[in-house]
């Protein structure tokens, strides 16, 4: 049963893709950084932290609601992960340059 992973979809995609990104940048993974999507939204784009949290919460809530409404949970979960990955990649391509190393 993988349904518990649906509870972590937004945060999990952000975390895993940030780790992959840092590996590609050859950065030490145990050092502090500010490269997560939510950190770039809050720090570089100056979106208030509460707004960023509400966005993450709302997207996660919609994903969870959708999970209970569909019958094919595997397909739904796969589509959600792919969509979140695309959103992450497009966002980072557009805004990562704002991050100061």
C-alpha positions as CSV (number, residue, x, y, z in Angstrom):
1,X,0.0,0.0,0.0
2,X,1.6,3.2,-1.1
3,X,-1.3,5.6,-0.2
4,X,0.8,7.2,2.5
5,X,3.1,8.5,-0.2
6,X,0.2,10.6,-1.5
7,X,0.4,12.6,1.8
8,X,4.0,13.6,1.0
9,X,3.7,14.2,-2.8
10,X,4.4,17.9,-2.9
11,X,7.1,17.9,-0.2
12,X,8.6,14.7,-1.5
13,X,9.0,15.8,-5.1
14,X,10.6,19.1,-3.9
15,X,13.0,17.3,-1.5
16,X,14.0,14.5,-3.9
17,X,14.5,16.8,-6.9
18,X,16.5,19.3,-4.8
19,X,18.8,16.5,-3.7
20,X,19.3,15.4,-7.3
21,X,19.9,19.0,-8.3
22,X,22.5,19.4,-5.6
23,X,24.2,16.2,-6.7
24,X,24.4,17.5,-10.2
25,X,25.9,20.7,-8.9
26,X,28.4,18.6,-7.0
27,X,27.5,20.2,-3.7
28,X,27.9,18.4,-0.3
29,X,24.5,17.1,0.7
30,X,25.1,17.6,4.4
31,X,25.8,21.3,4.2
32,X,23.0,23.9,4.7
33,X,21.5,25.4,1.5
34,X,18.5,27.4,0.3
35,X,17.7,25.6,-2.9
36,X,14.3,24.1,-2.3
37,X,11.5,25.5,-4.4
38,X,9.7,26.9,-1.4
39,X,12.9,28.7,-0.2
40,X,13.4,30.3,-3.6
41,X,9.7,31.4,-3.6
42,X,10.1,32.9,-0.1
43,X,13.6,34.3,-0.2
44,X,14.3,35.3,-3.8
45,X,10.7,36.0,-5.1
46,X,9.8,37.6,-1.7
47,X,6.5,35.8,-1.4
48,X,5.6,35.8,2.3
49,X,6.4,32.5,4.0
50,X,2.8,32.0,5.1
51,X,1.6,32.4,1.5
52,X,4.2,29.8,0.3
53,X,3.0,27.4,3.0
54,X,-0.6,27.9,2.1
55,X,0.2,27.2,-1.6
56,X,2.0,24.0,-0.7
57,X,-0.8,23.0,1.7
58,X,-3.5,23.8,-0.9
59,X,-1.8,21.8,-3.7
60,X,-1.2,18.9,-1.3
61,X,-4.9,19.0,-0.2
62,X,-6.1,18.9,-3.8
63,X,-3.9,16.0,-4.5
64,X,-5.2,14.1,-1.5
65,X,-8.8,14.8,-2.4
66,X,-8.2,13.7,-5.9
67,X,-6.7,10.4,-4.7
68,X,-9.9,9.5,-2.9
69,X,-12.1,10.5,-5.9
70,X,-10.3,8.3,-8.5
71,X,-10.5,4.5,-8.8
72,X,-7.0,3.9,-10.4
73,X,-4.7,5.0,-7.6
74,X,-1.5,3.9,-9.3
75,X,-2.2,5.9,-12.5
76,X,-3.4,8.9,-10.5
77,X,-0.2,8.9,-8.3
78,X,2.0,8.5,-11.3
79,X,0.3,11.4,-13.1
80,X,0.5,13.6,-10.0
81,X,4.2,12.9,-9.5
82,X,5.0,13.6,-13.2
83,X,3.0,16.9,-13.1
84,X,4.8,18.0,-9.9
85,X,8.1,17.2,-11.4
86,X,7.4,19.2,-14.5
87,X,6.2,22.1,-12.4
88,X,9.4,21.9,-10.3
89,X,11.7,21.7,-13.3
90,X,10.0,24.6,-15.1
91,X,10.0,26.7,-11.9
92,X,13.7,26.0,-11.3
93,X,14.6,26.7,-14.9
94,X,12.9,30.1,-14.7
95,X,13.9,31.2,-11.2
96,X,17.0,29.3,-10.0
97,X,19.3,31.9,-11.4
98,X,18.0,34.3,-8.7
99,X,19.5,32.1,-6.0
100,X,22.8,33.3,-4.7
101,X,25.2,30.4,-4.1
